[in-house]
Each structure stands twice: as C-alpha cells, then as structure tokens.
Amino acid sequence: MNRWMDGTRALFFDLDGCIYFGRKLAERANDLLELLRDQGYRIGFITNNSRENATEIRDRLAEMGHRLEGELIVSATEAVAEYLRDVYGRVAVKAAGSASLSGALAAAGHRVLDWARPDSADVIVIGRDTEFDYRRLEQIVNEIARGARVIGTNPDYSHPGEGRRLVPETGSLLAAVESIAGGPIASVGKPHAWLYELAMRKYGVVPSECVMVGDNLATDIAGAERSGMKTVWVRHSFLPAPDGEARAVVPTVTVGALSELYELLLRGSYMA
C-alpha cells in the first residue's frame, strides 16, 4: 500500500520535463492520469511556463495526444499578471517575453507599454524571452535605474526538452539583469508560494491534501515542500546533480521517470 498517499485529494504536476519533453509526452503519462482519475483523485498542472497561457497549453497537450478532462492549469504566464494586480494594483508594464505574456498582463488590466516608446514603466516583467538580446538588456537595466520594479515569471535556469536537450529558461536571463542591477530579482513562479496557493484555492484543498510531482528539485519540489505538500521528484539521470540549497530538499518519493510512478501506484492499488 502507498501509505504516503494517505489523506491526498489532489495531485499537481509540472509540465516541462515531467508530463512532456518539448512536443513529446512522457511515457505512461496518460495511463498515470487515468489511473488517478479512476482512484478518485483530482488532477491539476502547475507550470513555470511563461510563454503560453492555459488555453494554449491545453491545446498543445491535446495535439500530443494527452487526454484532459478540464483539469486546472496554472501557468506563470497568467499568474504573474494576477500577482501584480493583487500586490500593486493595475500598473504600467514593459514585458520581456512572448505575446501571450503581454496578452495576459493586458487581460488583467495592466497597461502594457511598447519598448520602442520612451514612456517609463512601473514594473518590468521578465519571462522566457527567446529574442532576448543586448539591446533588451540595456533597456531593462535603464528602466530599473529610472525606478521601475522588476519581477521574473520564474527562476528556472533551464528545462529538459526533447532528446535530452536543455532549453534555456527565464532564470538565465534574470542572471544577466541581476549582474548589473546588483541584487536578486524575485519571481512569482515555483518555488514561490504563489502558484501553489492559486492552485489550492481553486481546488478548495489544503497543503496536507496535496502531492506535487515535478522534475526540478530546486523549484517544483522545494516550493511544494515549503508549502506543506507531499512531493514526488522525477529525477532525470541525464541532468547534473542538484547543488546549493536544493541538496537539503528531501522529497517524499523519488522516481526515475513518470512511468515508474505509474507502476508504483498501480502495484499499491491505493484508493483515495
């Protein structure tokens, strides 16, 4: 029996490097979620993806053959917009990232400014900007010098893509800005509590009733552990060993792949 699942009502999954790799589903991903649904658990997704909104992510999963049943998707793309509104109200923002990030900010009532115009921003939001260059770095640090606050969507340096390819993430861009700005830049994504709290609030559950499944020990697992959730770490053998504070994180369960978690729960035949 999987006693560590006692009291669990909801399982939240990371996406990049957990449910999928690029455009390829993880082995047994559909089987695992079907098993959990059959056993009465609620399923949701908490992702530091800052390039796509929930609708785009849902469509992407469907294209890959992932079977969804209207489950909650909480993405950093939309969460950062809600966070700014809750903390600062509606503000003037310049965003380094995707069109979907700018769209989410506008949909939340923020005034999204064009980088080509001289208007000063109240807040700079930095996401995974695949067109980030020297000019954008220069613009960001000078907005900060004029008094703009800056916030990142997520602190990940990379995530695993298809074929074990590493995909540079928002954290690598934040590091460049931090080297000039002179201090760490806060992010709303995991391991910050904001995304976990948002997901739990929408499902009406408390931390002790939740399990977070993810591949990043420093973000997915560390943040969930601090929030009071149980955790499953999907440890990829092709990634370097965790360092720094992440080494002190102790997952509830560690598996080598999502398929291993499926087998573990299947053998346990544990019912909610």
C-alpha positions in Angstrom: 0.0 0.0 0.0 1.2 3.5 -0.8 0.7 4.9 2.7 2.4 8.2 1.7 -0.8 9.0 -0.3 -3.0 8.9 2.9 -5.2 12.0 3.0 -4.4 13.0 -0.5 -7.2 14.6 -2.5 -5.3 16.4 -5.3 -2.1 15.8 -7.3 -0.5 18.7 -9.2 2.0 18.0 -12.0 4.7 20.1 -13.5 4.7 20.0 -17.3 8.1 20.7 -19.0 10.4 17.7 -18.2 7.6 15.9 -16.3 4.4 15.4 -18.4 6.1 16.2 -21.6 9.5 16.9 -23.3 9.2 19.5 -26.0 6.4 18.1 -28.2 6.6 14.5 -26.8 4.6 13.1 -24.0 6.4 11.3 -21.1 6.0 7.5 -21.2 2.8 6.4 -19.4 1.6 10.0 -18.8 -1.9 9.3 -20.0 -2.0 5.9 -18.2 -0.9 7.6 -14.9 -3.6 10.3 -15.1 -6.3 7.8 -16.0 -5.3 5.6 -13.0 -5.5 8.6 -10.7 -8.9 9.7 -12.0 -10.2 6.2 -11.6 -9.0 6.2 -8.0 -10.9 9.4 -7.3 -8.1 12.0 -7.1 -8.3 15.5 -8.6 -5.5 16.4 -11.0 -4.1 19.8 -11.9 -1.0 21.3 -13.5 1.3 23.9 -12.1 3.8 25.1 -14.6 6.5 27.8 -14.7 5.8 28.1 -18.4 5.9 31.8 -19.2 5.4 31.7 -22.9 1.9 30.1 -23.2 -1.4 30.7 -21.4 -3.6 27.9 -20.1 -5.6 27.7 -23.3 -2.5 27.3 -25.4 -1.0 24.7 -23.1 -4.3 22.8 -23.1 -4.3 22.8 -27.0 -0.6 21.8 -27.0 -1.3 18.8 -24.7 -4.3 17.8 -26.9 -2.1 17.9 -30.0 0.3 15.5 -28.3 -2.5 13.1 -27.5 -2.8 13.9 -23.9 -6.2 13.2 -22.6 -7.6 16.0 -20.5 -10.9 16.3 -18.6 -11.0 20.0 -18.0 -8.3 19.9 -15.3 -6.9 23.1 -13.9 -3.8 24.6 -15.5 -1.9 27.3 -13.5 0.8 28.9 -15.6 3.4 31.6 -14.6 2.3 33.4 -17.8 -1.1 34.3 -16.3 -0.2 34.1 -12.6 2.3 36.9 -12.8 -0.4 39.2 -14.1 -2.7 38.3 -11.2 0.2 38.7 -8.7 0.9 42.2 -9.9 -2.7 43.2 -9.7 -3.1 41.8 -6.2 0.2 43.4 -4.9 0.5 46.7 -6.8 -2.9 47.2 -8.4 -3.1 48.0 -12.2 0.3 49.2 -13.3 2.2 50.3 -16.4 4.3 47.3 -17.5 7.0 46.6 -20.0 7.3 42.8 -20.7 10.3 40.8 -22.0 8.7 37.6 -23.3 6.0 36.2 -25.5 2.9 37.8 -27.0 0.9 35.6 -24.6 2.7 37.1 -21.6 1.9 40.6 -22.8 -1.7 39.5 -23.5 -2.1 38.1 -20.0 -0.9 41.3 -18.5 -3.3 43.3 -20.6 -6.2 41.0 -19.8 -5.5 41.6 -16.1 -6.0 45.3 -16.6 -2.3 46.4 -16.7 -1.2 49.0 -19.3 1.4 47.2 -21.4 3.9 49.7 -22.9 5.9 49.3 -26.1 9.7 49.1 -25.6 10.1 51.4 -28.6 8.4 54.3 -26.8 10.0 56.5 -24.1 7.3 56.0 -21.5 8.6 54.8 -18.2 7.2 51.6 -16.7 6.1 51.0 -13.1 7.1 47.3 -13.4 9.3 45.3 -15.8 8.2 41.6 -16.2 10.8 39.2 -17.5 9.8 35.8 -18.9 11.4 33.3 -21.2 12.2 35.7 -24.0 13.5 33.7 -26.9 14.5 37.0 -28.7 16.4 38.5 -25.7 19.5 40.4 -26.8 21.9 43.1 -25.7 19.5 45.9 -26.6 16.8 44.4 -24.4 19.2 44.0 -21.5 20.2 47.6 -21.9 16.6 48.8 -21.9 15.7 46.7 -18.9 18.5 47.9 -16.7 17.9 51.6 -17.6 14.2 51.2 -16.7 15.3 49.9 -13.4 17.7 52.8 -13.0 14.7 55.1 -13.5 12.8 53.5 -10.7 10.9 50.6 -12.2 10.4 47.5 -10.1 11.4 44.2 -11.9 9.9 40.8 -11.4 10.6 37.4 -13.1 7.9 34.9 -14.1 10.1 32.0 -12.9 13.7 31.4 -11.7 14.5 28.2 -13.6 17.8 28.3 -15.5 16.7 25.6 -17.9 14.2 22.8 -18.5 14.6 19.4 -20.3 13.4 19.3 -23.9 13.1 16.6 -26.5 16.1 14.3 -26.9 17.6 15.3 -23.6 18.2 18.8 -25.0 18.5 21.6 -22.4 16.2 24.6 -23.1 17.5 27.9 -21.5 14.9 29.4 -19.2 13.9 32.7 -17.6 16.4 32.4 -14.8 19.4 32.6 -17.2 18.1 35.9 -18.4 17.4 37.2 -14.9 21.0 36.4 -14.0 22.2 38.8 -16.7 20.0 41.6 -15.3 20.9 40.8 -11.7 24.6 41.1 -12.6 24.0 44.8 -13.4 21.1 45.6 -11.1 23.1 44.5 -8.1 20.8 42.1 -6.4 18.4 39.1 -6.8 15.2 39.5 -8.7 12.1 37.9 -7.2 9.9 35.6 -9.3 6.3 34.5 -8.9 6.8 31.0 -10.3 7.9 27.9 -8.3 9.4 27.8 -5.7 7.5 30.9 -4.7 4.3 30.0 -2.9 2.0 32.0 -5.3 1.3 29.3 -7.9 0.7 26.6 -5.3 -1.6 28.8 -3.3 -3.5 29.8 -6.5 -4.0 26.1 -7.5 -5.0 25.0 -4.0 -7.5 27.9 -3.7 -9.1 27.0 -7.0 -9.5 23.3 -6.0 -10.5 24.0 -2.4 -7.8 21.9 -0.8 -5.1 22.5 1.8 -1.4 21.5 1.6 -1.7 18.3 3.6 -4.2 17.0 1.0 -1.9 17.7 -2.0 1.0 16.0 -3.8 3.3 17.9 -6.2 5.0 15.9 -8.9 7.9 17.6 -10.7 11.4 17.2 -12.1 13.1 20.3 -10.7 14.2 19.8 -7.1 15.1 23.5 -6.6 11.7 24.8 -7.8 8.9 22.2 -8.1 9.9 20.2 -5.0 11.4 22.8 -2.8 8.5 25.1 -3.2 5.9 22.4 -2.6 7.7 21.2 0.4 7.8 24.7 1.9 4.1 25.0 1.2 3.4 21.8 3.2 2.7 19.5 0.3 3.9 15.9 -0.2 6.2 15.6 -3.2 7.3 13.2 -5.9 10.6 14.1 -7.5 11.1 12.8 -11.1 14.9 12.6 -11.1 16.4 12.6 -14.6 19.7 10.8 -14.8 21.0 13.0 -17.6 20.8 16.2 -15.6 23.5 17.3 -13.2 23.1 16.6 -9.5 21.4 19.4 -7.5 23.6 21.8 -5.7 23.3 24.6 -3.2 20.1 24.8 -1.1 18.4 22.1 -3.3 20.6 19.4 -1.8 18.8 19.9 1.5 15.4 19.2 0.0 14.0 15.7 0.8 11.2 14.6 -1.5 8.5 12.3 -0.1 9.1 9.9 -3.0 11.8 9.8 -5.7 11.3 8.1 -9.1 13.4 7.9 -12.2 10.6 8.6 -14.6 6.8 9.2 -14.7 6.3 5.6 -15.8 7.9 4.5 -12.5 5.4 6.5 -10.5 2.6 4.8 -12.5 3.9 1.4 -11.7 4.3 2.3 -8.0 0.7 3.5 -7.7 -0.6 0.6 -9.8 1.1 -2.0 -7.6 -0.1 -0.3 -4.5 -3.7 -0.3 -5.8 -4.3 2.6 -3.4 -7.8 4.2 -3.4 -8.5 7.7 -2.3 
